Amino acid sequence: MRKRPLGKTTLQVSELALGTWGLSSDGYGPVSEVEVDRVIDRALAVGIDLFDTADVYGRGEMERRLGKRLKGAGPTFVVTKLGTDLEGPPTKRFDPAYLRTAFERSQERLARDVVDVVLLHNPTVAAMSSKEPLAFLKELKQAGKIRAFGVSAGSADVARSALRDEVDLIEIAYNVYLPGDLHEVAGDVSESGAGVLARSVLAHGLLAGQWSPDREFYADDHRANRWNRDEFRTRIRQLDALRPMVAGAVVSLRSLALRFVLANNLVSSAVLGPRSVSQLDQLIREAGMPPYLHETTLMELSGRLKAAGIEV
């Protein structure tokens, strides 16, 4: 497992990270506790040392499970996210008093004296206008309670605001279908030296290229409401523009999508979202090796995306 620097922090992390939202049963439907443990253990076995979670995944259960499974496993790094209050209807809260309580709960569940990375969990641009949340995280870092801090951003505007406030890293959606946000803030990332965690690298499974245009999702799967029928069919049709690029070492659309993310040198780690050991092994096999995609391939891919109506 190759490693990359986590931006301007002193941390060197695996370029593939294990995301745990899908394992929490919150986003895609139930996953057995046995399989959750198997996926975490398999990630450790293949050299993944970066684990991405949040205090609301499984209402804290994913933090608690990582605390147990990673104990004694050697050097590992955990990224957790704070800012969603589940007491009553889900509410975004980034006031320091709330964040302090949330952090202490996360620290206890993770069973770590020092939490490696804490991110604000999807704040709005308006929430970012207050300097207090990031000032609080900076205070935690100065107190030695966390190693790095930043923002999990839902847009380029939020990411840019965070980078201007000198965060250590950002987390942002980045994939073949959604390259624009990271590309838009690339200059800010380079100038700041911040690390980048790329999430949604397979666009919630869409880029694996295994669905028919009539695919249906269960009610407890967030994808049932993510695209309307016309949008979904358009996305499936756009995959046809990418299929000719599956050749040689690029053995699948899934491989193309993951290699696209890893080929970007701004990316510190690609956050994977497998829900089974077999899915994790498949992703690791197909990630490939540097340079992942050659410059000519990236140029061809960009042209194909534009021709298919995807903004790059």
C-alpha positions, 0 to 999 in steps of 0.5 A: 500500500503506497503512502502519500503526505497528508498535505502540510501535516506531518502524517504519511497515510495510505493513498486508499482510505476506508470510509465507513458510512456504507458500513454503518447501515445508514446510507445503503441498507443493513450490513451485518456486524460480522461483515463490518468487522471483516472489512475493517480487519481486511483493510488493516491486513492489506496496509490501509491505515487511514479510516474515515468516519463521523460521529453520526455514522450509526449514531456513533457505532462506527466510531466505537467499532473502529476504536475496538478494531484498531486497538493494538493494530499498529499505527493507524489514523482516524478522521472523524467529522462533527457538527450534526446534532441528532438529539431530535430532528437532525440539525447542523450545529457548529457552535464551540460549546456543542463541538466540544461536547461532540468531540469528547464523546467521539474521543471516548468512542474512538478510545484515543487520547489524541484524535488524528483528524477532526473535520467540520461535517458539511457546513454551509457557506453561511456557517463558514462565515463564523470563525469560531468553529475552526478556531475551536478545532485549532485550539484542540490542535494546540492543546495536543488533543488532535493532530490536524483539522479541516472541513468536509466540504459539500461545495467548492465555495465551502472548500475555498472558504476553509482553505482561506482559513488555513485548515490542514486538509479538506474532504471533498467529493471528487470523481469522473462525473464530479471533477469540477469542485476540486479542479476549481479550488486546485490553486487554493489547495496548492497555495495552502499546502492542505491535504485532500481526502477524495470521497464518492470516488465511484459516485455511490456505485454508479461509476462501477458501470454495472447497473441497467437504466431501470435499476431500482433501489430499496427505500432505505438506500439513499440512492433511491432519492439521489437521482430522478429517473431521467437523471439516472438514465442520463448518467447511465448513458454517459458511461458509454463514452467511457467504455472504450477506455477500458483496455490493458491495465484498466480492466473495468470502469471501476478501475478507470474511476479509481485511477482517475482520482489517484492520478491527481497529485493533489489527492492525499487519499481516496476514500473507498466505501466498500460494504463487503470484503469482496468489494474491498479486495476488488477495489484494491486489485483494480487501483493499479500503480503510478502513474495510474493514468497517463497524461494522454489518457487523462486528456482523452478522458477529459474530451470524452467527458465534455462530449458526453455533457459532463463539466470538467 
